[in-house]
Amino acid sequence: MIYLLLARLYVRVFFIVKKLFGISLGGLGFICRRIKLEHTINVEGRKYYFYRGAASMYSLLIAGKFPEPQTHHFFRKVIPNITSRIGFIDVGAAVGEMVIDAAGYDNVDRVIAFDPDAELAKAIRLSAAINEYDNIKVISKAVADKVKTVNFKFNRYKGTSGKIYEEENSTTEKTICTTLDKEIEDNDIPYIVLIDVEGAESLVLRGGSKFIKQQRPLIIFEYISGEDNNLPEIRNILGQGYEIYRMRDDGSLDHNLDRTWNCVAVHNESVFYPICRSVIIE
């Protein structure tokens, strides 16, 4: 119990230091790994099961805070305003921060979560169970451009899921990899796809080229300006009709891709386009 209280206190300090100095303190995962009590965390109306096997991944969730609040703000602006039934896909789902939130919307019929770490997959299933969500499917595989075996480095106990490496080394493990084209069989509803795969976004998109062409999903992907510029490649994969925007801290969109963390790609003939246009700040 003492480490749980300490973690919650530490999060308060984290936010104060972040706000005043722009510095993100480390060490929260270390504290979380020492929490022995498995329990339910309530975050803005959603429940997350604190599973000790994935303790490092709960970070700000442990104190009832979303680690990536801007994406949840975007969900609130967009998902309830879609008049049709929709699906949600999370590639690199970790403990299900986005999965559990998305699954709770009334018009979200199905949610598919991908993460190759079996402990993280179990954490998602436990959270789905306590929320009594029956619309979540968890696939414990990596996702890339082909169905194959890949070299995957699991960042266990370090607060991130891990990533694919081209070459085998002492830190990688052989892991089964699949594609969106293989796994997404039910294409009867529009989808939102969130991709957080430590720089392998283009591989995921290439492996879902048929799905993207047929369904024109709304795609949220990580893009850190100033680092490797994969935007030209992503634009080429998505093809004509897709427009890419920056996701702002308040969940709205704009065109400033020079200062961004997450981007939103929306096709101009999809059901998502009118609503996304309504949240753009020119």
N, C-alpha and C positions, 0 to 999 in steps of 0.2 A: 504493500500500500504506500509506503514512504516514497518509492521510486515513481509511482503514479502521480502523487502530489508534486514531487520534484519536477517531473516532466511537464506538468500543467503550468507550474510556476515559471519554468524555463521558457516555455512558449511565450508567456507574457513579456519576459525580458527580450526574447528574440524579436518580437514585433516592435518594441520600443527602440531597440538598437537599429533595426532595419529602417524605421521611420525617421529617426534622428540623423543617422550617419550613413544609411545606404549599405550597411554591412550585414551579411547573413552569417550568423554565428553557427559554428559546427558543434557536434557533440550530442545532439538530440537523439540520434539513433543509438548511441552508446547507452543513454539513460533508458530508452524504450526497451532495449534488450534485457534490462534488469528488472523490468516489471513482471511479476510472477502471476498476477491476477488476470485471467482471461475474462473479458467483460464486454459490454455493449457501449459503444460511443455514439452519442447523438450529435449529428451535425446538420443543422438547418432542416430538420424534418426527416432526415435519412438516418438509418442505423447501420453502424459498422461494427462487426465483431472483431475485437482485438485478439488476434490469434498469435500466440507467442512464436510460432514457427516463422512468422513473417514480421516480427516486432519492429525491425529497423525501418520498415516501409510506412509506418503510420505517421511519422513526423508530426505535422501540425494537426492532423486528425485527432491525436490523442487529447487535445485541448478543445475539441469541437470547432476547429478551423479548417477550411479547405486549403490545401497547399497551392492550388491553382484557381483562385476564386474567379478570375476573369472568364474562364471557360464556363463555369456554372452560371455566371451572369448572362453569358451569351445563350446558354440553354434556355434560360427563363425568358429571354426576349424572343426566341425563335420557336422552340418546340411547342408550347401551348397554342401558338398561332397557326400551326399547320393543321388544316382541316381534315386531312386524310390520316389513316393509320400509318405509322412509320416504324422503321427499324433502326437500331443503333449498333455499330461495330466498334470495338476498342481493340486496337492492335498495340500490345505492350501495356496491358491493363493493370499490372502490379496488383495491389490489394483491392482494386475495384473502386477507387475514388469516383471516377466518372461513370462506371458501369451502374453502381447502385443509385446514383443520382438520376441518370437517364431512365433507368427501369421504372422509376416511381411516377413518371408522367402518364396520365390516363391514355394518351394516344400512342404510346410506344408499345407495339405488339410483341416485338422480339428484340433481345439483346444478345450479341455474340461477343464474348471476351476471349482474347488470345494472350497467353503468356506461357513461355516454356518452363518456367519455374513451378514445380509441382506444389511447393509450399504456398506460393502466391495464389495459384489456382484454387487451392483448398480454402484460403482466406476469403476469396470471392464467393465460393459456394456457401461458406458459413454465414456471410453477411446476407446473401440472398435468402437463406433459410430463415434468419431472424426477422427479415422484412416480409416474409411470406410471399416473395416474388417467384412466380413460376414461369416467367418469361425470359430467364437468363440461361444461356448455354455457355459453358466454359470449355475451351479447347486448349489443352496444355501443349502447345507447339509454337515454335518460332514461325514467323511469316516473312517470305521474301519473294523472289521472282520465279522460283521453280520448286517443285516437290523434290526434295533432296536431303542429304545429311550435311549439316554445316558445323563449323567450329564456333561454338558459342561460349563466351565468357560470362558465367553467372556471377553477378556482384552481390553474392549473399552477405548479409549483415552490413551492407554499405549504403543502403537507402536507394538503390536503383536496381532495375531488373537485370540489366546486362546488355550485351550486344554481340552481333555476328562479326567474326574475323575471317578474312580470306584465307589465312594460313594457320595451320595448327601450331600451338605452342604449349608451354607447360601450364598455362592458366586456363586453357580452353577445354571444353568437353564436346564430344560428338552428340549432336542433337537433331532430332527430326524437324524438318522444316516443311511447311505447306504454303499454299497460295490462297488468295481470296477467291480466285476463279474456281478453285477446287472445292472450297468449303462453303461458299455462299450459294446454295442451291435454290432457295426460295426467293425469287426476284419479283414477287407480286406487289411489293410495297416500296416506297422510296426509303433510302437509307442515309443516315448521317454516319460518316466514318471518321474516327479519331485515330491518328497514328503518332505514337511516341516511341521511337525505336532507335534512339541514339545515332542519328545520321543515316539510317538505312531506309529512309522514307521512299526514295526512288525505287528501291528493290521491291518494296511492298506494293507500290503503285503499278510497277511493271507486271507483277504477278496477279494483278486484278484488272488488267487492261480490258478484257471482255466485259467484266462486271461493270466497270466504269463507263464503257461505251454504251452499254444497254440501259443502265439504270441512272446514270448522271447523278451520283450521290453528292451530297454536300460533304466536303472533306476538310477536316481540321488537322493541320500538321505543324510540327515544330520547325521553325526556321529562325536561327539566331543570326541577326545581321552582324557582319564583321567577321564571321567564321566562314567555313567553306560555303561557297555560293552554289547551292543546288537548284535554285529557282529556274534557271533556263532549262535544265533537264526535266524538272517537274512540269513546267509549262508544255514542253514537247510531248511528254507522256499523256497529259490530260487532253491535249488537242484543242481544236477550235471550240469556242463557246464557253470555256471556263474563264472566269475572272478571279483574280487573287487579291485578297485584302489583308490588312493587318488587323488582328484582334486587339482592341484596346483594353485597358485595365477594367473599364466599366462594362465590358461585354459588347460594346458597339464596334463598328468597323470603320476603317479609313484606308487611304491609299499610301500611307507613309511606311514603306517596307524597309527604310533605312534604319529604323529604330523599332525592332519587333522581336518577339519571342515565339508567338504562335500566329499562323496564317490560316485564313479560311478561303477555300476554293469553291466557287459555286457556279453551276452551269446556268446560262441565261435562259434556258428553256425548261428548267427544273421547277418543281413546286416550291423549292426553297428560295428561289430568286427574288420574288416580290417582297418577301419578308426581310431578307438580307438587305435589299435596297433600302428598306424603311429604317434600318438601324445604322446606315452609313452617315458619318460626319464628314462633310466636304471641307 
